[in-house]
Structures are given as C-alpha cells and as structure tokens.
Amino acid sequence: MSTRTDAPTRREQILKEAARLFAERGFHGVGVDEIGAAVGISGPGLYRHFPGKDAMLAELLVGISERLLDGGRQRVRERERAAAPARELLDALIEGHIDFALDDRPLITLHDRELDRLRESDRKRVRQLQRQYVELWVEAVRETYPVLAESAARASVHAVFGLLNSTPHLGPAGALPGRAATAALLHRLASGAFAAAADGGEPPTPAPGA
C-alpha cells in the first residue's frame, strides 16, 4: 500500500526477513542468527535494532494493522476531498487491501499462526486497530448499498477479508496468473460478494487498472 520509493532502512530489512522466515518455519523455528544472516549482519547485531524476536513479531503485527487503518483513513479523506461517489471509496478500499494481500502475504500467515504469542497489550492493540478498520469498510459498504442492514454489511466485510486474505493459500507467487490479473480477479470477487449480499445489486465499477 506504500508509495515510498526510497531504499528500506536496515530495521525494515530485518522485519521483512523476519516475517518471511517466521511464516516459512514458524516463530520458534527461526533463530536470531538466521534472521541476522538474511540481512548480512551478526545475530547479536540485531539487538541494536530489536531487543529480541518477540519485539520483531509485535512490530510486524501491530505495524501492519496500523498501516491498513492509516491507508483506509487516507482513502476516506481523498474521497471526501473529491466528493466522489461511495462506490469509488469502496473500490479504493478493496484495491488497497488487495495490495496488502498480494505484497505482504507472510504477514497474513503470521497473523493467523502467531497472534496469540503477542503480549496481551499488543494483542489488544491489534484487535482495536482491526475493529476500526472494519468500521471504515462497513460505512463504505452501507453507503454504497443502503439496502444492507449493519449486521449484514459487517458480516460481508469479514467474508471479503477472508477471501482477500486467502492469498497465502493460492500457491507460490510464480504459480499465479500475474499480479495484475490476480488483483483484477480478487477485485471482481470482492465487489461481487458485496453486490450479492445486497441481493443482486450491481457491483461497483472496478477502479481503473483493476
């Protein structure tokens, strides 16, 4: 979801490799030395950036929840400035979540497997951020499809998240039909799911390039 083009910092490199290794082999199956080797520094050198693996896991899971919420809020602000139709906001939210689902697949796996390893305060923070993110979607869905009751809209949002967050189970990235084609397919499926929930209403027009 990020548009930054500058080189990642060493801290960001460490987190990226930690996410990949944790997702591939499990949190307890990866040592500090292995994470360090993946970024070209000694294991003890990691302690200049993080106090330990637990801190890396917390920053990964809390961080992605913050990024998703911040990205969603930014899309809401952009829609308000442009006075765009509600379905354009819904399209933008879908597009942004697809970017996450395709580009940060290891974080989805980490969330599913390792969330309970976080200390209680971090786990509560993740849940709080996720609830706020869901509410952004619920409001956009209900504005796009006023026929939907709040409970149905919320259930639909969670169902669409399940669909979009299935990307770790789609096989290796090289086995997919290409990023653009996969993104377009996911966008059609998500839009269609909301339309079906509204009892056959027309799905939102896909965003340009979707």
Backbone bond lengths (Angstrom), bond angles and torsions (degrees), N, CA, C in turn:
res aa  C-N    CA-C-N  psi(-1)  N-CA   C-N-CA  omega(-1)  CA-C   N-CA-C  phi
1 M - - - 1.452 - - 1.523 111.39 -
2 S 1.316 114.88 -14.59 1.461 118.26 -177.07 1.511 111.24 -79.62
3 T 1.326 115.46 148.30 1.462 120.31 177.94 1.514 111.45 -107.96
4 R 1.345 118.06 5.21 1.449 120.68 -177.27 1.525 109.51 -67.31
5 T 1.322 117.03 144.27 1.456 122.20 -178.38 1.522 111.88 -119.14
6 D 1.352 118.56 -5.02 1.450 120.12 179.84 1.525 109.97 -74.73
7 A 1.330 115.60 161.32 1.455 120.52 -176.37 1.525 110.55 -65.70
8 P 1.327 117.30 143.78 1.472 119.48 178.97 1.521 111.01 -66.41
9 T 1.303 116.05 149.50 1.456 121.24 176.12 1.525 108.90 -74.37
10 R 1.350 116.12 166.38 1.460 119.71 177.34 1.525 110.82 -59.71
11 R 1.336 116.29 -38.88 1.465 120.13 178.25 1.525 110.94 -60.73
12 E 1.327 116.73 -42.91 1.463 120.51 178.38 1.519 111.70 -66.40
13 Q 1.332 116.87 -37.10 1.460 120.30 176.53 1.525 111.10 -62.30
14 I 1.323 115.41 -43.13 1.461 119.71 178.79 1.527 110.54 -60.58
15 L 1.322 116.75 -46.34 1.468 120.21 -179.35 1.526 111.44 -63.08
16 K 1.313 117.19 -40.41 1.471 120.08 179.87 1.521 110.82 -62.15
17 E 1.324 116.88 -46.71 1.458 119.83 -179.34 1.524 111.33 -69.84
18 A 1.327 117.24 -36.14 1.458 119.74 176.86 1.526 110.49 -62.45
19 A 1.320 116.94 -42.78 1.466 120.57 178.55 1.519 110.70 -60.85
20 R 1.323 116.03 -44.99 1.465 119.74 -179.09 1.528 110.77 -62.51
21 L 1.320 116.87 -47.80 1.462 120.46 -177.95 1.526 112.32 -67.82
22 F 1.328 117.02 -42.40 1.466 119.98 177.89 1.525 110.44 -60.59
23 A 1.345 117.08 -41.15 1.462 120.72 -178.62 1.528 110.91 -68.20
24 E 1.317 116.62 -37.61 1.458 120.38 -177.62 1.528 112.48 -74.29
25 R 1.345 117.40 -39.75 1.456 120.29 -169.01 1.515 114.62 -125.42
26 G 1.304 118.08 1.91 1.446 120.72 -179.52 1.514 111.65 86.19
27 F 1.324 115.48 151.61 1.460 120.79 -176.12 1.529 111.76 -57.43
28 H 1.336 116.95 -45.03 1.458 120.31 -176.26 1.531 112.30 -81.15
29 G 1.327 116.76 -8.23 1.456 120.17 179.65 1.513 113.85 -90.46
30 V 1.323 117.33 3.86 1.469 122.20 -176.53 1.518 109.04 -125.44
31 G 1.323 115.71 132.46 1.450 120.63 177.95 1.515 112.18 -100.59
32 V 1.316 115.48 161.65 1.459 120.93 178.87 1.525 110.66 -59.64
33 D 1.339 117.30 -38.20 1.461 120.35 -179.75 1.521 111.65 -61.57
34 E 1.324 117.08 -37.29 1.462 120.95 -179.29 1.529 111.23 -68.97
35 I 1.317 116.51 -39.48 1.466 119.57 176.83 1.517 109.32 -64.23
36 G 1.328 115.94 -44.16 1.458 119.31 178.34 1.517 111.86 -59.56
37 A 1.335 116.76 -44.77 1.465 120.33 -179.33 1.523 111.41 -60.82
38 A 1.321 116.61 -33.89 1.466 120.44 -178.30 1.522 112.32 -66.80
39 V 1.325 117.11 -23.23 1.469 120.65 179.75 1.525 111.89 -113.34
40 G 1.337 115.84 6.79 1.455 119.41 174.29 1.509 116.22 79.81
41 I 1.337 117.38 27.29 1.461 120.08 175.12 1.517 108.31 -132.60
42 S 1.307 116.66 164.16 1.459 120.46 179.81 1.529 109.75 -72.14
43 G 1.327 114.90 153.59 1.459 118.70 177.18 1.510 112.68 -53.64
44 P 1.354 117.99 -50.37 1.477 118.68 178.43 1.529 112.78 -59.28
45 G 1.339 116.88 -27.77 1.458 119.80 178.74 1.513 113.12 -62.94
46 L 1.344 115.89 -23.07 1.463 119.42 178.60 1.516 112.08 -63.81
47 Y 1.321 115.80 -27.03 1.461 119.28 -175.98 1.530 112.49 -70.29
48 R 1.334 116.79 -9.17 1.465 118.95 171.67 1.524 110.52 -75.19
49 H 1.327 116.26 -18.52 1.470 121.31 -177.55 1.533 112.56 -109.22
50 F 1.333 116.75 -35.57 1.464 121.62 -178.10 1.520 109.34 -140.64
51 P 1.330 118.03 143.33 1.467 120.07 178.18 1.523 113.21 -70.68
52 G 1.349 117.84 -16.01 1.456 120.48 179.64 1.510 111.55 170.01
53 K 1.331 115.45 -177.50 1.466 120.61 -177.92 1.522 112.03 -64.12
54 D 1.322 116.88 -36.48 1.467 119.61 -179.88 1.528 110.85 -58.88
55 A 1.322 116.50 -39.57 1.468 120.38 179.75 1.526 110.71 -67.68
56 M 1.329 116.88 -36.46 1.470 119.77 177.38 1.524 110.34 -63.88
57 L 1.327 116.12 -46.78 1.461 120.08 -179.33 1.524 110.70 -60.96
58 A 1.335 117.08 -43.40 1.462 120.18 179.89 1.521 111.06 -62.49
59 E 1.344 116.58 -43.75 1.460 118.45 -178.90 1.526 111.19 -66.25
60 L 1.319 117.34 -35.57 1.465 120.71 178.35 1.523 111.21 -63.98
61 L 1.333 117.52 -49.49 1.460 120.08 -173.18 1.529 112.59 -78.83
62 V 1.319 117.43 -39.17 1.465 118.91 174.82 1.526 109.17 -68.87
63 G 1.323 116.55 -40.29 1.466 120.84 -177.22 1.505 113.43 -62.10
64 I 1.336 117.78 -43.81 1.466 118.39 -178.45 1.522 110.49 -70.00
65 S 1.327 117.99 -33.04 1.466 120.06 176.76 1.529 110.59 -65.50
66 E 1.333 116.45 -38.50 1.463 120.19 176.74 1.529 110.82 -66.29
67 R 1.323 117.21 -42.69 1.464 120.87 -179.16 1.523 111.69 -63.15
68 L 1.330 116.86 -42.62 1.464 119.81 179.46 1.528 110.81 -63.28
69 L 1.328 116.67 -44.73 1.463 119.63 179.85 1.522 110.94 -65.63
70 D 1.330 117.48 -44.71 1.467 120.40 178.84 1.526 110.85 -60.98
71 G 1.337 116.46 -42.21 1.463 119.59 178.52 1.512 111.96 -63.97
72 G 1.333 116.57 -40.93 1.458 119.62 177.76 1.513 112.02 -63.36
73 R 1.325 117.02 -43.49 1.466 120.45 178.95 1.525 111.22 -64.12
74 Q 1.327 116.72 -37.22 1.461 119.65 177.69 1.523 110.84 -63.44
75 R 1.310 117.41 -38.96 1.469 120.64 178.49 1.524 111.11 -67.16
76 V 1.323 116.84 -36.46 1.469 120.36 175.82 1.524 109.84 -63.06
77 R 1.333 117.70 -45.20 1.463 120.52 179.20 1.526 111.55 -62.75
78 E 1.308 117.18 -41.39 1.463 120.54 179.47 1.519 111.02 -63.74
79 R 1.310 116.19 -39.45 1.462 119.65 177.85 1.529 111.02 -64.60
80 E 1.347 116.44 -41.10 1.459 120.37 -179.76 1.521 110.97 -65.19
81 R 1.340 117.13 -41.73 1.468 120.02 178.94 1.521 111.24 -63.50
82 A 1.325 116.44 -37.74 1.464 120.41 -177.57 1.522 112.39 -86.84
83 A 1.339 117.52 -6.58 1.463 122.03 -176.07 1.527 110.14 51.00
84 A 1.334 116.00 42.69 1.467 122.17 -176.14 1.524 110.24 -82.07
85 P 1.327 116.96 158.16 1.471 120.13 177.24 1.521 111.39 -61.92
86 A 1.318 115.75 156.00 1.460 120.70 -178.05 1.522 111.65 -59.93
87 R 1.326 117.80 -36.75 1.457 118.92 -177.39 1.530 111.82 -66.06
88 E 1.321 117.29 -23.71 1.467 118.85 175.71 1.526 110.34 -71.24
89 L 1.309 117.15 -35.47 1.462 119.99 174.94 1.524 109.77 -65.67
90 L 1.321 117.65 -44.14 1.455 120.02 179.47 1.528 110.57 -60.99
91 D 1.318 116.64 -42.14 1.466 120.56 176.16 1.519 110.95 -59.00
92 A 1.329 116.20 -43.01 1.465 120.32 -178.37 1.522 110.87 -66.00
93 L 1.330 117.13 -39.44 1.459 119.98 177.58 1.528 110.82 -64.50
94 I 1.322 116.17 -42.65 1.467 119.80 177.84 1.521 110.27 -61.72
95 E 1.311 115.99 -46.42 1.461 120.19 -178.94 1.531 110.94 -60.30
96 G 1.323 117.13 -44.10 1.453 120.39 -179.94 1.514 112.61 -63.57
97 H 1.329 117.11 -40.09 1.459 119.34 179.99 1.518 110.75 -70.89
98 I 1.318 117.35 -32.93 1.462 120.16 175.88 1.522 110.43 -63.50
99 D 1.334 117.06 -40.67 1.466 119.93 176.17 1.531 109.96 -55.46
100 F 1.322 116.39 -46.54 1.460 120.45 178.11 1.525 111.17 -61.73
101 A 1.332 116.32 -47.24 1.465 120.51 -174.89 1.518 112.40 -64.09
102 L 1.332 117.46 -31.03 1.458 120.67 179.73 1.519 112.67 -88.42
103 D 1.322 117.68 -33.60 1.466 120.87 -172.82 1.525 113.60 -95.90
104 D 1.332 117.77 -17.87 1.466 120.98 -176.61 1.526 110.92 -126.93
105 R 1.313 116.11 42.90 1.465 120.17 -177.14 1.531 113.18 -56.15
106 P 1.331 119.59 -40.26 1.471 118.30 179.23 1.535 113.35 -58.53
107 L 1.333 117.24 -31.35 1.460 119.26 -179.16 1.522 111.89 -69.73
108 I 1.331 116.74 -30.59 1.467 119.67 175.32 1.523 109.63 -65.16
109 T 1.323 116.07 -45.27 1.465 120.74 178.01 1.522 110.66 -61.48
110 L 1.335 116.32 -43.42 1.464 120.17 179.20 1.524 111.46 -60.33
111 H 1.311 116.32 -45.25 1.461 120.11 -179.52 1.523 110.17 -59.50
112 D 1.325 116.95 -45.33 1.460 120.62 -177.31 1.528 111.97 -65.53
113 R 1.334 116.98 -37.73 1.462 120.57 -172.74 1.528 114.47 -94.31
114 E 1.324 116.52 -34.05 1.458 119.20 -164.97 1.520 115.46 -117.89
115 L 1.325 118.77 1.13 1.466 119.69 -176.28 1.519 111.36 -55.88
116 D 1.333 117.54 -38.87 1.462 120.64 -176.88 1.521 112.55 -68.11
117 R 1.330 118.46 -11.16 1.467 120.76 178.62 1.533 112.04 -80.90
118 L 1.325 116.76 -14.83 1.458 119.35 179.21 1.524 110.13 -69.32
119 R 1.326 115.77 150.86 1.460 118.66 173.56 1.523 107.92 -65.13
120 E 1.301 116.58 158.09 1.468 121.13 -171.28 1.528 112.42 -56.60
121 S 1.324 118.14 -41.53 1.466 120.04 -177.50 1.524 111.32 -63.85
122 D 1.330 117.57 -39.57 1.469 120.53 178.80 1.521 110.49 -70.32
123 R 1.313 116.68 -38.94 1.463 120.03 179.38 1.524 110.38 -64.38
124 K 1.327 117.29 -40.35 1.464 120.54 177.42 1.525 110.76 -65.03
125 R 1.330 116.29 -38.14 1.462 120.29 178.62 1.521 110.48 -62.78
126 V 1.333 117.55 -44.19 1.464 120.77 177.72 1.524 110.22 -59.15
127 R 1.309 116.83 -46.75 1.473 120.25 -178.60 1.531 111.30 -63.25
128 Q 1.317 116.69 -40.21 1.466 120.45 179.51 1.530 110.42 -62.60
129 L 1.315 116.53 -46.66 1.465 120.76 179.21 1.523 110.92 -62.49
130 Q 1.317 116.90 -40.38 1.460 120.36 179.84 1.519 111.63 -64.92
131 R 1.337 117.11 -40.10 1.473 119.32 178.53 1.523 110.74 -62.64
132 Q 1.315 117.11 -41.24 1.466 119.91 179.38 1.537 110.80 -65.58
133 Y 1.313 115.71 -38.51 1.470 119.89 177.97 1.528 110.70 -64.12
134 V 1.315 116.79 -43.09 1.467 120.86 177.67 1.521 110.66 -58.56
135 E 1.342 116.76 -42.96 1.462 119.55 -176.93 1.531 111.83 -63.76
136 L 1.333 118.21 -33.81 1.467 119.88 174.95 1.524 110.22 -58.47
137 W 1.316 115.30 -43.94 1.461 120.20 -179.55 1.531 111.27 -68.12
138 V 1.320 116.59 -42.65 1.467 119.59 -178.44 1.531 110.11 -59.13
139 E 1.312 116.77 -43.98 1.462 119.89 179.23 1.529 111.27 -62.96
140 A 1.333 117.04 -41.56 1.460 120.22 179.91 1.522 111.19 -66.94
141 V 1.326 116.78 -39.74 1.463 120.58 179.25 1.521 110.93 -65.80
142 R 1.324 117.33 -44.42 1.463 120.10 -177.89 1.527 111.81 -68.97
143 E 1.327 116.21 -31.92 1.458 118.19 176.96 1.527 111.05 -72.35
144 T 1.327 115.78 -34.26 1.466 119.95 178.14 1.521 111.00 -74.16
145 Y 1.325 116.62 -39.04 1.466 122.77 -178.55 1.522 109.19 -125.22
146 P 1.321 118.51 80.31 1.472 121.33 -176.52 1.519 113.74 -59.55
147 V 1.337 117.66 -20.32 1.451 120.40 -179.54 1.518 112.02 -67.68
148 L 1.317 117.73 -20.83 1.457 121.24 -177.05 1.527 111.33 -77.58
149 A 1.319 116.21 129.30 1.464 120.91 171.81 1.517 108.74 -69.00
150 E 1.321 116.20 158.70 1.461 119.95 -177.78 1.528 111.90 -58.78
151 S 1.334 116.42 -42.00 1.464 119.17 -178.88 1.523 111.23 -64.19
152 A 1.333 116.72 -39.32 1.457 120.28 179.23 1.531 110.83 -68.94
153 A 1.323 116.37 -39.01 1.463 119.98 178.24 1.523 110.66 -63.35
154 R 1.330 116.19 -42.21 1.467 119.82 -179.37 1.528 110.60 -66.57
155 A 1.317 117.12 -42.16 1.465 120.32 177.44 1.523 110.64 -62.26
156 S 1.327 116.32 -38.71 1.464 120.32 179.69 1.522 111.40 -65.95
157 V 1.324 116.33 -39.93 1.465 120.15 178.66 1.522 110.20 -61.62
158 H 1.324 117.21 -45.75 1.459 119.70 179.95 1.530 110.93 -64.26
159 A 1.333 116.48 -37.37 1.461 119.64 178.49 1.526 110.87 -64.83
160 V 1.327 116.87 -41.53 1.461 120.39 178.89 1.528 110.80 -66.92
161 F 1.328 117.43 -37.76 1.464 119.22 174.79 1.536 110.25 -59.40
162 G 1.329 116.28 -41.62 1.459 119.37 177.98 1.517 111.41 -60.85
163 L 1.315 116.44 -40.19 1.462 120.97 178.07 1.526 111.31 -64.45
164 L 1.322 116.20 -51.51 1.465 120.09 -176.25 1.529 111.58 -68.01
165 N 1.324 116.51 -34.56 1.458 120.14 -178.02 1.525 112.83 -82.51
166 S 1.324 116.89 9.94 1.468 121.01 176.64 1.524 112.01 -82.27
167 T 1.330 118.52 -1.21 1.465 120.76 -173.24 1.533 114.26 -56.52
168 P 1.355 120.74 -33.10 1.467 117.17 177.65 1.522 113.40 -62.45
169 H 1.342 117.49 -17.15 1.459 121.63 -177.27 1.532 111.99 -99.33
170 L 1.320 117.50 5.23 1.469 120.47 -177.44 1.528 112.64 -86.05
171 G 1.330 116.36 -0.72 1.450 120.24 -178.47 1.511 110.63 99.62
172 P 1.341 117.28 175.49 1.466 120.92 179.48 1.514 111.24 -57.79
173 A 1.332 115.35 149.89 1.468 119.25 -178.63 1.517 111.52 -54.15
174 G 1.343 117.46 -36.03 1.458 120.54 -179.18 1.512 113.92 -68.74
175 A 1.351 116.40 -16.83 1.457 119.90 -179.43 1.523 112.44 -87.68
176 L 1.322 117.57 -9.69 1.459 121.67 -179.45 1.524 109.98 -80.65
177 P 1.339 118.32 161.80 1.463 120.72 -176.57 1.521 114.77 -73.07
178 G 1.308 118.81 9.85 1.463 122.34 -175.70 1.508 109.45 111.96
179 R 1.327 116.16 148.80 1.459 119.09 -173.81 1.516 112.46 -61.66
180 A 1.333 117.09 -46.53 1.461 119.90 -176.72 1.524 110.75 -63.62
181 A 1.325 116.96 -41.91 1.464 120.47 -179.23 1.528 110.76 -68.42
182 T 1.329 116.45 -40.02 1.461 119.67 178.41 1.521 110.85 -66.07
183 A 1.330 116.93 -41.85 1.464 120.61 178.25 1.521 110.65 -61.92
184 A 1.331 116.55 -42.65 1.465 119.97 179.94 1.529 111.09 -64.13
185 L 1.340 116.59 -40.32 1.465 120.23 178.43 1.521 110.87 -63.45
186 L 1.323 116.75 -47.39 1.456 120.24 179.48 1.532 111.49 -61.31
187 H 1.336 115.67 -38.39 1.471 119.21 178.99 1.525 110.63 -63.68
188 R 1.329 117.28 -43.45 1.467 120.04 179.29 1.527 111.06 -63.73
189 L 1.326 116.22 -41.55 1.458 119.86 -179.28 1.528 111.28 -65.39
190 A 1.321 117.16 -43.85 1.464 120.43 -179.73 1.524 110.79 -65.62
191 S 1.323 116.64 -46.38 1.468 120.13 179.57 1.514 110.71 -61.98
192 G 1.327 115.66 -41.30 1.456 119.57 179.38 1.514 112.97 -65.71
193 A 1.315 116.62 -33.96 1.464 119.91 178.86 1.525 111.21 -64.67
194 F 1.320 116.77 -42.29 1.466 119.27 178.19 1.529 110.91 -66.46
195 A 1.326 115.79 -39.89 1.459 119.13 178.69 1.526 110.87 -63.75
196 A 1.341 117.24 -41.25 1.456 120.97 178.79 1.519 111.04 -64.65
197 A 1.333 116.45 -37.95 1.462 119.89 178.37 1.515 110.89 -63.08
198 A 1.326 116.26 -30.78 1.464 120.48 178.55 1.529 111.13 -86.51
199 D 1.323 115.94 20.84 1.466 122.58 174.21 1.519 112.29 66.33
200 G 1.334 114.84 48.98 1.460 118.93 171.86 1.500 115.25 87.49
201 G 1.358 118.81 13.98 1.450 119.04 176.56 1.514 110.87 -65.64
202 E 1.296 117.29 160.62 1.453 121.64 179.48 1.523 109.92 -66.41
203 P 1.331 118.19 132.29 1.472 119.71 178.12 1.506 111.23 -68.18
204 P 1.336 117.46 154.44 1.467 119.92 176.53 1.509 110.80 -58.36
205 T 1.316 116.76 146.56 1.443 120.76 175.96 1.521 109.71 -65.41
206 P 1.365 118.27 127.98 1.457 119.33 -177.95 1.522 111.97 -56.67
207 A 1.313 116.35 145.89 1.451 120.93 177.81 1.516 109.25 -64.77
208 P 1.330 119.08 153.39 1.456 122.00 178.09 1.520 111.27 -53.28
209 G 1.320 115.42 131.85 1.434 121.19 178.89 1.517 114.56 85.19
210 A 1.360 115.99 -5.97 1.465 118.57 -178.48 1.519 110.04 -83.56
